[in-house]
Amino acid sequence: MVDSIEIEQELAQRKIQIEVVYGLPDRQELLTLLVDEGTLLEQGIIVSGILSVFEEIDLTVNNVGIWNRAAKLTDTLRDLDRIEIYRPLIADPKEVRKRRAEKAKDEGRADKVTGGRVDPRRNKAS
């Protein structure tokens, strides 16, 4: 008969493989490591040592994800998870698109009413 202490010890000894990735425009790092089953995402990042390689990473500022999906630092890791640490955005994508559309309207490359492309047939019909 197996008692509960032996089961807990067996669970504590199980390892899972994870990857931790972070990239800059000129340098990327991908670390593969084994961690205990039940490890939290934040613990996986800390154990990987990537925080000492990239000192600009601040887990209170940088968002994180697992396989390109947003995740929380308190999420439990599973075997073969890929932890991604994201850099902060330097511009709001919605605002950039809005400015680009306004510029296209001003330059006549976009319809002033709909914002879509100018129909080349419209000018020729007159």
TILUM-232825 format. One record per residue (C-alpha): z negated, y, x. Coordinates in nm, 4 decimals. Layout:
N
- c3	c2	c1
- Z	Y	X
...
! end
This chain:
126
- c3	c2	c1
- 0.0000	0.0000	0.0000
- 0.1025	0.3394	0.1353
- -0.1532	0.6138	0.0957
- -0.0773	0.9824	0.0315
- -0.1643	1.0885	0.3878
- 0.1075	0.8634	0.5314
- 0.3610	1.0015	0.2828
- 0.2702	1.3605	0.3764
- 0.3039	1.2773	0.7477
- 0.6433	1.1170	0.6889
- 0.7661	1.4231	0.4963
- 0.6398	1.6541	0.7705
- 0.8398	1.4596	1.0296
- 1.1741	1.4878	0.8449
- 1.4125	1.7342	1.0037
- 1.7130	1.9155	0.8647
- 1.9962	2.0813	1.0535
- 2.0691	2.4505	0.9892
- 2.2854	2.7224	1.1400
- 2.1915	3.0874	1.1849
- 2.4765	3.3363	1.2295
- 2.5002	3.7076	1.3032
- 2.7933	3.9099	1.4189
- 2.8816	4.2495	1.5558
- 3.2387	4.3777	1.5969
- 3.2367	4.2757	1.9632
- 2.9925	3.9841	1.9692
- 2.8943	3.6950	1.7429
- 2.6248	3.4323	1.7652
- 2.6047	3.0952	1.5898
- 2.2921	2.8906	1.6536
- 2.2460	2.5318	1.5362
- 1.8940	2.3924	1.5210
- 1.6701	2.1321	1.3632
- 1.3790	2.2476	1.1497
- 1.1219	2.0719	0.9354
- 1.2191	1.9929	0.5805
- 1.0653	2.2585	0.3536
- 1.1187	2.5427	0.6019
- 1.1701	2.8831	0.4421
- 1.4759	3.0955	0.5221
- 1.2692	3.3588	0.7047
- 1.0986	3.0901	0.9140
- 1.4387	2.9459	1.0065
- 1.5560	3.2848	1.1313
- 1.2402	3.3368	1.3348
- 1.2472	2.9862	1.4864
- 1.6137	3.0307	1.5850
- 1.5229	3.3116	1.8259
- 1.8107	3.5294	1.7062
- 1.5735	3.8221	1.6496
- 1.5149	3.8463	2.0248
- 1.8891	3.8232	2.1000
- 1.9797	4.1018	1.8530
- 1.6899	4.3460	1.8490
- 1.8616	4.5632	1.5847
- 1.8043	4.2969	1.3186
- 1.5293	4.4061	1.0820
- 1.4650	4.1553	0.8043
- 1.3235	4.4330	0.5853
- 1.6633	4.6113	0.6068
- 1.9284	4.3446	0.6685
- 2.0350	4.1324	0.3731
- 2.0647	3.7579	0.4206
- 2.2597	3.4811	0.2569
- 2.3290	3.1108	0.2672
- 2.6958	3.0170	0.2813
- 2.8123	3.3637	0.1714
- 2.5725	3.3851	-0.1247
- 2.2830	3.6264	-0.1376
- 1.9490	3.4615	-0.0662
- 1.5834	3.5565	-0.0402
- 1.3694	3.5179	0.2693
- 1.1411	3.2938	0.0621
- 1.4164	3.0440	-0.0295
- 1.3639	2.6889	0.0951
- 1.6319	2.5647	0.3326
- 1.8335	2.2495	0.2736
- 2.0161	2.0276	0.5184
- 2.3322	2.1883	0.6636
- 2.2536	2.5371	0.5281
- 2.4228	2.8239	0.7122
- 2.1987	3.1312	0.7196
- 2.3980	3.4532	0.7486
- 2.2355	3.7827	0.8460
- 2.4386	4.0770	0.7195
- 2.4708	4.4177	0.8815
- 2.4044	4.7211	0.6604
- 2.7158	4.8782	0.5065
- 2.8227	5.2048	0.6662
- 3.0101	5.3167	0.3529
- 2.9885	5.2340	-0.0158
- 3.3043	5.0310	-0.0960
- 3.3271	5.1789	-0.4469
- 3.3125	5.5334	-0.3137
- 3.5776	5.4598	-0.0482
- 3.8122	5.3179	-0.3110
- 3.7562	5.6173	-0.5387
- 3.8428	5.8618	-0.2569
- 4.1531	5.6592	-0.1663
- 4.2710	5.6656	-0.5297
- 4.2175	6.0421	-0.5553
- 4.4171	6.0948	-0.2368
- 4.7029	5.8796	-0.3727
- 4.7107	6.0886	-0.6921
- 4.7166	6.4134	-0.4916
- 5.0031	6.2842	-0.2753
- 5.2066	6.1665	-0.5757
- 5.1784	5.7984	-0.4849
- 4.9763	5.7260	-0.7996
- 5.0170	5.8236	-1.1640
- 4.7878	6.1181	-1.2416
- 4.6903	5.9722	-1.5812
- 4.6522	5.5987	-1.5217
- 4.5864	5.5970	-1.1465
- 4.8389	5.3137	-1.1118
- 5.1569	5.3187	-0.9081
- 5.4196	5.5696	-1.0080
- 5.7030	5.4077	-1.2053
- 6.0207	5.4907	-1.0101
- 6.2250	5.4501	-1.3296
- 6.0373	5.7331	-1.5023
- 6.1915	6.0104	-1.2884
- 6.5450	5.8675	-1.3156
- 6.5399	5.8509	-1.6990
- 6.5376	6.2311	-1.7366
! end
